[in-house]
Amino acid sequence: MNVKEFENLLLEEKKEIEKSLSSVGTQSIKNPQEWETKYPDLNVDPSDKSDMADEVEEFDNAIGIESALEEKLREINAALERVKNGTYGKCEKKGEDISEQRLRANPAARTCIEHSR
């Protein structure tokens, strides 16, 4: 298995996720590993309740998207750490090799198929 190839895949995926995250959130000043969902602009005419409702609904959707992307980013960062310490591609449960097919489907996989359930 070419670990460098998988490292490059992880770095590309990390870049894409950070780009997507920046469209719905901003990096936390207190902890750059965390993201905060952008709060909607509620400076709309209070008489136009549908605009305000749309903004709140969009914010609610953005929270879910931001949360999922942030979790994926954590998984990728953990995989990159495993690349650094030489344990990438090893099942965290048994220490056996994770199949290349599984890593191609999910380069951030922590376990083999058998232990993924």
One Martini backbone bead per residue (centre of mass of N, CA, C, O) as a GRO file, in nm:
protein
  117
    1MET     BB    1   0.098   0.036   0.022
    2ASN     BB    2   0.049   0.386  -0.051
    3VAL     BB    3   0.061   0.623   0.184
    4LYS     BB    4   0.111   0.884   0.024
    5GLU     BB    5  -0.147   0.868  -0.143
    6PHE     BB    6  -0.340   0.884   0.104
    7GLU     BB    7  -0.239   1.150   0.211
    8ASN     BB    8  -0.324   1.313  -0.038
    9LEU     BB    9  -0.624   1.249  -0.018
   10LEU     BB   10  -0.663   1.372   0.264
   11LEU     BB   11  -0.567   1.661   0.193
   12GLU     BB   12  -0.782   1.713  -0.022
   13GLU     BB   13  -1.030   1.663   0.158
   14LYS     BB   14  -0.962   1.879   0.367
   15LYS     BB   15  -0.977   2.121   0.177
   16GLU     BB   16  -1.276   2.081   0.094
   17ILE     BB   17  -1.400   2.094   0.379
   18GLU     BB   18  -1.294   2.376   0.453
   19LYS     BB   19  -1.444   2.515   0.226
   20SER     BB   20  -1.729   2.430   0.315
   21LEU     BB   21  -1.714   2.545   0.601
   22SER     BB   22  -1.671   2.850   0.512
   23SER     BB   23  -1.978   2.872   0.407
   24VAL     BB   24  -2.110   2.805   0.722
   25GLY     BB   25  -1.839   2.908   0.870
   26THR     BB   26  -1.608   2.962   1.145
   27GLN     BB   27  -1.330   2.984   1.300
   28SER     BB   28  -1.224   2.953   1.602
   29ILE     BB   29  -1.046   3.152   1.812
   30LYS     BB   30  -0.998   2.959   2.058
   31ASN     BB   31  -1.033   2.699   1.838
   32PRO     BB   32  -0.913   2.606   1.526
   33GLN     BB   33  -1.059   2.309   1.533
   34GLU     BB   34  -1.311   2.485   1.537
   35TRP     BB   35  -1.654   2.554   1.449
   36GLU     BB   36  -1.886   2.819   1.350
   37THR     BB   37  -2.185   2.909   1.284
   38LYS     BB   38  -2.334   3.124   1.089
   39TYR     BB   39  -2.513   3.390   1.153
   40PRO     BB   40  -2.784   3.537   1.070
   41ASP     BB   41  -2.947   3.796   0.908
   42LEU     BB   42  -3.184   3.985   1.117
   43ASN     BB   43  -3.203   4.263   0.933
   44VAL     BB   44  -3.517   4.260   0.905
   45ASP     BB   45  -3.826   4.316   0.853
   46PRO     BB   46  -4.052   4.240   1.097
   47SER     BB   47  -4.298   4.219   0.890
   48ASP     BB   48  -4.111   3.988   0.748
   49LYS     BB   49  -4.149   3.673   0.852
   50SER     BB   50  -4.049   3.497   0.614
   51ASP     BB   51  -3.755   3.592   0.610
   52MET     BB   52  -3.691   3.512   0.900
   53ALA     BB   53  -3.764   3.213   0.872
   54ASP     BB   54  -3.557   3.152   0.651
   55GLU     BB   55  -3.304   3.222   0.817
   56VAL     BB   56  -3.352   3.016   1.043
   57GLU     BB   57  -3.361   2.765   0.863
   58GLU     BB   58  -3.079   2.800   0.741
   59PHE     BB   59  -2.930   2.782   1.010
   60ASP     BB   60  -3.026   2.501   1.089
   61ASN     BB   61  -2.894   2.362   0.844
   62ALA     BB   62  -2.600   2.463   0.896
   63ILE     BB   63  -2.552   2.312   1.158
   64GLY     BB   64  -2.559   2.026   1.038
   65ILE     BB   65  -2.337   2.065   0.829
   66GLU     BB   66  -2.111   2.159   1.016
   67SER     BB   67  -2.104   1.908   1.196
   68ALA     BB   68  -2.037   1.696   0.977
   69LEU     BB   69  -1.778   1.832   0.870
   70GLU     BB   70  -1.624   1.841   1.139
   71GLU     BB   71  -1.615   1.536   1.181
   72LYS     BB   72  -1.462   1.469   0.921
   73LEU     BB   73  -1.214   1.640   0.988
   74ARG     BB   74  -1.132   1.479   1.239
   75GLU     BB   75  -1.086   1.212   1.089
   76ILE     BB   76  -0.864   1.316   0.902
   77ASN     BB   77  -0.667   1.416   1.119
   78ALA     BB   78  -0.633   1.135   1.246
   79ALA     BB   79  -0.518   0.999   0.991
   80LEU     BB   80  -0.271   1.187   0.965
   81GLU     BB   81  -0.154   1.100   1.236
   82ARG     BB   82  -0.116   0.801   1.154
   83VAL     BB   83   0.085   0.857   0.936
   84LYS     BB   84   0.305   0.983   1.120
   85ASN     BB   85   0.308   0.716   1.331
   86GLY     BB   86   0.261   0.441   1.142
   87THR     BB   87  -0.076   0.343   1.164
   88TYR     BB   88  -0.174   0.346   0.893
   89GLY     BB   89  -0.403   0.084   0.803
   90LYS     BB   90  -0.483   0.007   1.097
   91CYS     BB   91  -0.662  -0.156   1.312
   92GLU     BB   92  -0.781  -0.047   1.624
   93LYS     BB   93  -0.871  -0.335   1.736
   94LYS     BB   94  -0.631  -0.554   1.600
   95GLY     BB   95  -0.392  -0.441   1.389
   96GLU     BB   96  -0.483  -0.491   1.121
   97ASP     BB   97  -0.521  -0.467   0.802
   98ILE     BB   98  -0.659  -0.251   0.587
   99SER     BB   99  -0.812  -0.244   0.314
  100GLU     BB  100  -0.768  -0.081   0.023
  101GLN     BB  101  -1.065  -0.064  -0.055
  102ARG     BB  102  -1.156   0.083   0.204
  103LEU     BB  103  -0.958   0.327   0.180
  104ARG     BB  104  -1.074   0.427  -0.089
  105ALA     BB  105  -1.362   0.480   0.029
  106ASN     BB  106  -1.208   0.547   0.331
  107PRO     BB  107  -0.924   0.705   0.428
  108ALA     BB  108  -1.029   0.742   0.751
  109ALA     BB  109  -1.022   0.467   0.845
  110ARG     BB  110  -0.996   0.273   1.160
  111THR     BB  111  -1.129   0.010   1.042
  112CYS     BB  112  -1.228  -0.269   0.954
  113ILE     BB  113  -1.503  -0.415   0.845
  114GLU     BB  114  -1.551  -0.608   1.087
  115HIS     BB  115  -1.517  -0.340   1.302
  116SER     BB  116  -1.746  -0.123   1.188
  117ARG     BB  117  -2.014  -0.229   1.363
   0.00000   0.00000   0.00000
